[in-house]
Amino acid sequence: MTAAANRSPVRQLDLDTLLPYLDLHLVGATNGVRLFGAAETAWAGSPHAEDFARLRREISEERVFLKRLIKALGHRPGVVKMTLARILSAVARVDPLNPARRKDTAGAQLELEALQSLLKGKEALWSTLLAVSPVFQDRPGGAVVDRPVLERLLDSSRRQQETVARIMTATAPDRFLR
């Protein structure tokens, strides 16, 4: 076999597939910032209030990073999708899973589980981008994002999930045991 036959074919980013995927994650991140803001309000005055404030700040910063990444790829987030994000954000502000903002209800449990789901989706985003990161490095004009940055974001999403899981299990007895 020749050396040329052993090489894998050169692959390029399929921006027609990647950009709508990133747009949808931006919609989720926009909604996530609001949902964590609602949780911060719901958990105000509790021992977990600062955790939710920190999580909201971190997710907001990650949303800004994602938006910059999308723009660095030469794309502007879709108007329809960002309108949807704003609508979902307005709904999130109402906190439909826990509208009374009580910590001892089934709604509070569902809210924590929904937050976990959002964080799991974000973890999947960073894992996916890591899987294609070598192609990001080879883009004309230089790297769009560094692999170490994606690894830090992935680690952060896992720590965030651990925080919410810790709060969920620590507070579950107050909800479900009398």
Residue frames relative to the residue before (quaternion, step in Angstrom):
aa qw qx qy qz dx dy dz
M 1.0000 0.0000 0.0000 0.0000 0.00 0.00 0.00
T 0.4067 -0.7090 0.5168 0.2548 3.56 -0.97 0.79
A 0.6530 -0.5041 0.3876 0.4113 3.54 -1.29 0.33
A 0.6341 0.5378 -0.3367 0.4419 3.59 1.02 -0.76
A 0.6529 0.5184 -0.3180 0.4516 3.60 1.01 -0.71
N 0.6574 0.5194 -0.3042 0.4532 3.59 1.16 -0.59
R 0.6083 0.5726 -0.3592 0.4160 3.61 1.15 -0.46
S 0.4358 -0.6586 0.5367 0.2971 3.53 -1.11 0.69
P 0.5768 -0.5790 0.4269 0.3870 3.56 -1.13 0.51
V 0.5110 -0.6230 0.4939 0.3267 3.54 -1.12 0.68
R 0.1285 -0.8019 0.5821 0.0398 3.54 -0.77 1.04
Q 0.2028 -0.7693 0.5981 0.0964 3.53 -1.13 0.72
L 0.6094 -0.5365 0.4279 0.3972 3.52 -1.26 0.41
D 0.2729 -0.7149 0.6203 0.1726 3.54 -1.02 0.84
L 0.2011 -0.8308 0.5103 0.0941 3.54 0.13 1.32
D 0.5853 0.5789 -0.3802 0.4216 3.61 1.12 -0.50
T 0.7032 0.3958 -0.2497 0.5352 3.58 1.20 -0.48
L 0.6759 0.5237 -0.2956 0.4261 3.57 0.91 -0.95
L 0.6932 0.5104 -0.3072 0.4057 3.60 0.76 -0.96
P 0.6533 0.4692 -0.3468 0.4824 3.68 0.87 -0.67
Y 0.5991 0.5530 -0.3485 0.4624 3.59 1.12 -0.68
L 0.6798 0.4738 -0.2869 0.4806 3.57 0.90 -0.93
D 0.6006 0.5586 -0.3516 0.4513 3.60 1.05 -0.74
L 0.6779 0.4875 -0.2982 0.4625 3.57 0.89 -0.92
H 0.6407 0.4934 -0.3331 0.4849 3.59 1.04 -0.64
L 0.6069 0.5326 -0.3575 0.4693 3.59 1.11 -0.58
V 0.5991 0.5328 -0.3494 0.4849 3.59 1.07 -0.71
G 0.6718 0.4968 -0.2907 0.4662 3.58 0.90 -0.95
A 0.6558 0.5076 -0.3148 0.4617 3.58 0.97 -0.81
T 0.6222 0.5343 -0.3346 0.4642 3.57 1.02 -0.80
N 0.6642 0.4802 -0.2826 0.4983 3.55 0.96 -0.91
G 0.6379 0.5555 -0.3208 0.4261 3.59 0.98 -0.86
V 0.6178 0.5358 -0.3494 0.4573 3.58 0.98 -0.80
R 0.6858 0.4777 -0.2859 0.4688 3.58 0.91 -0.90
L 0.6549 0.5104 -0.3222 0.4548 3.59 0.96 -0.82
F 0.6677 0.4627 -0.3127 0.4923 3.59 0.99 -0.72
G 0.5886 0.5431 -0.3652 0.4746 3.58 1.17 -0.49
A 0.6385 0.5087 -0.3187 0.4816 3.59 1.03 -0.80
A 0.6486 0.5005 -0.3193 0.4763 3.59 1.00 -0.80
E 0.6078 0.5500 -0.3516 0.4521 3.58 1.02 -0.74
T 0.6543 0.4959 -0.3017 0.4847 3.57 1.01 -0.84
A 0.6690 0.5172 -0.3001 0.4414 3.58 0.89 -0.97
W 0.7628 0.3693 -0.1853 0.4973 3.59 1.00 -0.81
A 0.3144 0.7564 -0.5101 0.2623 3.61 1.26 0.25
G 0.7987 0.2731 -0.2192 0.4893 3.55 -0.96 0.85
S 0.6195 0.5191 -0.3536 0.4709 3.59 1.25 -0.05
P 0.6496 -0.5093 0.3759 0.4211 3.58 -1.24 0.19
H 0.6848 0.4847 -0.2767 0.4687 3.61 1.26 -0.31
A 0.3801 0.7619 -0.4639 0.2446 3.60 1.25 -0.05
E 0.6871 0.4803 -0.2973 0.4570 3.59 0.83 -0.91
D 0.5826 0.5642 -0.3751 0.4490 3.61 1.09 -0.63
F 0.7020 0.4594 -0.2784 0.4676 3.59 0.84 -0.94
A 0.6116 0.5297 -0.3537 0.4692 3.60 1.07 -0.65
R 0.6600 0.4992 -0.3019 0.4733 3.59 0.95 -0.88
L 0.6536 0.5142 -0.3173 0.4559 3.59 0.92 -0.89
R 0.6397 0.5174 -0.3304 0.4625 3.60 0.95 -0.83
R 0.6541 0.5096 -0.3145 0.4621 3.61 0.93 -0.88
E 0.6684 0.5064 -0.3029 0.4528 3.58 0.88 -0.95
I 0.6795 0.4842 -0.2963 0.4648 3.58 0.88 -0.91
S 0.6090 0.5367 -0.3453 0.4710 3.57 1.09 -0.66
E 0.6585 0.4952 -0.3056 0.4771 3.61 0.95 -0.85
E 0.6531 0.5042 -0.3150 0.4691 3.59 0.99 -0.78
R 0.6049 0.5432 -0.3492 0.4659 3.57 1.10 -0.67
V 0.6371 0.5127 -0.3210 0.4776 3.60 0.97 -0.83
F 0.6298 0.5301 -0.3270 0.4642 3.59 0.98 -0.84
L 0.6687 0.5017 -0.3004 0.4592 3.58 0.88 -0.96
K 0.6439 0.5156 -0.3216 0.4648 3.59 0.96 -0.83
R 0.6454 0.5057 -0.3159 0.4774 3.61 1.00 -0.81
L 0.6261 0.5353 -0.3349 0.4575 3.59 1.01 -0.80
I 0.6424 0.5201 -0.3182 0.4643 3.58 0.92 -0.91
K 0.6806 0.4775 -0.2869 0.4759 3.59 0.91 -0.90
A 0.6293 0.5362 -0.3336 0.4529 3.61 1.05 -0.73
L 0.6598 0.4757 -0.3009 0.4979 3.56 1.20 -0.50
G 0.5745 -0.6387 0.3517 0.3719 3.57 1.31 0.23
H 0.5965 0.5632 -0.3453 0.4558 3.56 1.21 0.47
R 0.2261 -0.7125 0.6395 0.1796 3.50 -1.26 0.48
P 0.5468 -0.6229 0.4341 0.3530 3.59 -0.89 0.87
G 0.5682 -0.6362 0.4172 0.3136 3.55 -1.02 0.89
V 0.5397 -0.6439 0.4452 0.3096 3.57 -0.98 0.92
V 0.6619 0.5030 -0.3152 0.4577 3.59 0.88 -0.92
K 0.6799 0.4867 -0.2967 0.4614 3.58 0.88 -0.91
M 0.6814 0.4663 -0.3092 0.4718 3.61 0.93 -0.76
T 0.5808 0.5381 -0.3745 0.4827 3.60 1.16 -0.49
L 0.6245 0.5222 -0.3203 0.4844 3.55 1.03 -0.83
A 0.6384 0.5305 -0.3280 0.4510 3.59 0.96 -0.85
R 0.6634 0.4968 -0.3124 0.4641 3.59 0.94 -0.83
I 0.6348 0.5182 -0.3278 0.4702 3.59 1.02 -0.77
L 0.6666 0.4889 -0.2975 0.4776 3.58 0.91 -0.93
S 0.6217 0.5415 -0.3406 0.4519 3.59 1.05 -0.71
A 0.6356 0.5165 -0.3315 0.4683 3.57 1.01 -0.78
V 0.6395 0.5028 -0.3210 0.4851 3.58 1.02 -0.79
A 0.6514 0.5272 -0.3176 0.4437 3.58 0.94 -0.89
R 0.6119 0.5639 -0.3513 0.4292 3.57 1.03 -0.74
V 0.6388 0.5115 -0.3159 0.4801 3.59 1.15 -0.66
D 0.2573 -0.7966 0.5006 0.2203 3.58 1.26 -0.50
P 0.0518 -0.8682 0.4927 0.0272 3.60 0.64 1.14
L 0.6449 0.5167 -0.3439 0.4460 3.62 1.07 -0.47
N 0.7959 0.1114 -0.0342 0.5941 3.55 1.15 -0.63
P 0.0078 -0.8655 0.5009 0.0058 3.61 0.73 1.04
A 0.6684 0.4815 -0.3077 0.4762 3.59 1.10 -0.57
R 0.3476 -0.7739 0.4611 0.2599 3.58 1.35 -0.13
R 0.3926 0.7077 -0.4884 0.3262 3.56 1.08 0.77
K 0.4154 -0.7337 0.4941 0.2121 3.54 -1.06 0.82
D 0.7126 0.4735 -0.2446 0.4562 3.60 1.24 -0.38
T 0.5710 0.5976 -0.3782 0.4168 3.60 1.16 0.50
A 0.6438 -0.4808 0.4179 0.4239 3.53 -1.34 0.20
G 0.5930 0.5787 -0.3561 0.4320 3.60 1.11 -0.66
A 0.6313 0.5217 -0.3333 0.4671 3.58 1.03 -0.74
Q 0.6356 0.5181 -0.3243 0.4716 3.58 1.01 -0.80
L 0.6649 0.4995 -0.2973 0.4691 3.58 0.92 -0.93
E 0.6110 0.5459 -0.3443 0.4585 3.57 1.06 -0.74
L 0.6693 0.4895 -0.2997 0.4717 3.60 0.89 -0.90
E 0.6507 0.5073 -0.3162 0.4682 3.58 1.00 -0.79
A 0.6321 0.5191 -0.3281 0.4727 3.60 1.04 -0.75
L 0.6316 0.5220 -0.3296 0.4689 3.59 1.01 -0.78
Q 0.6184 0.5355 -0.3329 0.4690 3.57 1.05 -0.79
S 0.6527 0.5229 -0.3127 0.4503 3.59 0.94 -0.88
L 0.6371 0.5194 -0.3243 0.4682 3.58 0.97 -0.82
L 0.6762 0.4900 -0.2929 0.4656 3.56 0.92 -0.90
K 0.6186 0.5329 -0.3379 0.4681 3.58 1.07 -0.69
G 0.6386 0.5185 -0.3182 0.4712 3.58 1.02 -0.77
K 0.6447 0.5110 -0.3119 0.4754 3.56 1.03 -0.80
E 0.6072 0.5388 -0.3453 0.4710 3.57 1.05 -0.73
A 0.6483 0.5170 -0.3116 0.4639 3.59 0.98 -0.85
L 0.6063 0.5533 -0.3489 0.4523 3.60 1.04 -0.74
W 0.7085 0.4503 -0.2793 0.4661 3.58 0.74 -1.05
S 0.6199 0.5330 -0.3442 0.4617 3.62 1.03 -0.68
T 0.6517 0.5133 -0.3066 0.4668 3.56 0.98 -0.87
L 0.6763 0.4821 -0.3004 0.4690 3.57 0.89 -0.88
L 0.6044 0.5336 -0.3558 0.4726 3.59 1.10 -0.60
A 0.6399 0.5420 -0.3269 0.4357 3.59 0.99 -0.79
V 0.7592 0.3208 -0.1934 0.5323 3.59 1.10 -0.61
S 0.3719 0.7844 -0.4453 0.2193 3.59 1.28 0.02
P 0.5864 0.5618 -0.4206 0.4045 3.66 0.92 -0.52
V 0.6456 0.5113 -0.3266 0.4638 3.60 1.05 -0.68
F 0.5799 0.5639 -0.3745 0.4534 3.60 1.11 -0.60
Q 0.6523 0.5359 -0.3120 0.4359 3.59 1.02 -0.80
D 0.7383 0.4431 -0.2204 0.4583 3.59 1.06 -0.76
R 0.3947 0.7325 -0.4786 0.2804 3.61 1.21 0.17
P 0.5482 -0.5787 0.4769 0.3704 3.57 -1.12 0.63
G 0.7642 0.3134 -0.2517 0.5044 3.57 -0.91 0.88
G 0.6472 -0.5526 0.3093 0.4244 3.58 1.24 0.10
A 0.7147 -0.4571 0.3330 0.4115 3.48 -1.39 0.17
V 0.3817 -0.7023 0.5577 0.2236 3.54 -1.09 0.81
V 0.7895 -0.0401 0.0547 0.6100 3.57 1.05 -0.77
D 0.4100 -0.7140 0.5172 0.2337 3.54 -1.04 0.78
R 0.5910 -0.5832 0.4415 0.3402 3.53 -1.14 0.71
P 0.6491 0.5110 -0.3460 0.4448 3.67 0.86 -0.78
V 0.6124 0.5350 -0.3543 0.4617 3.62 1.07 -0.66
L 0.6639 0.4918 -0.3043 0.4741 3.59 0.92 -0.90
E 0.6341 0.5244 -0.3326 0.4607 3.60 1.01 -0.75
R 0.6413 0.5055 -0.3249 0.4772 3.61 1.00 -0.76
L 0.6507 0.5085 -0.3166 0.4667 3.59 0.98 -0.82
L 0.6332 0.5214 -0.3228 0.4722 3.58 1.02 -0.78
D 0.6567 0.4980 -0.3068 0.4760 3.59 0.92 -0.90
S 0.6420 0.5296 -0.3187 0.4537 3.56 0.98 -0.85
S 0.6588 0.5016 -0.3271 0.4554 3.61 0.90 -0.84
R 0.6419 0.5087 -0.3282 0.4706 3.58 1.05 -0.67
R 0.6406 0.5024 -0.3258 0.4807 3.61 0.99 -0.75
Q 0.6255 0.5349 -0.3337 0.4597 3.58 1.02 -0.78
Q 0.6446 0.5092 -0.3178 0.4735 3.58 0.97 -0.82
E 0.6364 0.5240 -0.3271 0.4619 3.57 0.99 -0.81
T 0.6304 0.5354 -0.3325 0.4532 3.59 1.01 -0.79
V 0.6887 0.4627 -0.2885 0.4779 3.58 0.82 -0.97
A 0.6358 0.5211 -0.3355 0.4600 3.61 0.98 -0.78
R 0.6350 0.5278 -0.3269 0.4597 3.58 0.99 -0.81
I 0.6621 0.4894 -0.3015 0.4808 3.58 0.92 -0.89
M 0.6472 0.5388 -0.3190 0.4347 3.57 0.93 -0.92
T 0.7255 0.4194 -0.2606 0.4795 3.59 0.80 -0.93
A 0.6394 0.5296 -0.3390 0.4425 3.61 1.03 -0.66
T 0.7585 0.3854 -0.2050 0.4839 3.58 1.05 -0.72
A 0.4580 0.7105 -0.4376 0.3066 3.62 1.21 -0.25
P 0.6442 0.5207 -0.3614 0.4281 3.67 0.84 -0.74
D 0.6326 0.5281 -0.3398 0.4533 3.62 1.05 -0.67
R 0.6800 0.4780 -0.2868 0.4764 3.58 1.14 -0.53
F 0.8394 0.2847 -0.0820 0.4556 3.53 0.80 -1.04
L 0.7021 0.3945 -0.2770 0.5242 3.58 1.22 -0.10
R 0.1313 -0.7917 0.5938 0.0584 3.59 -0.95 0.91
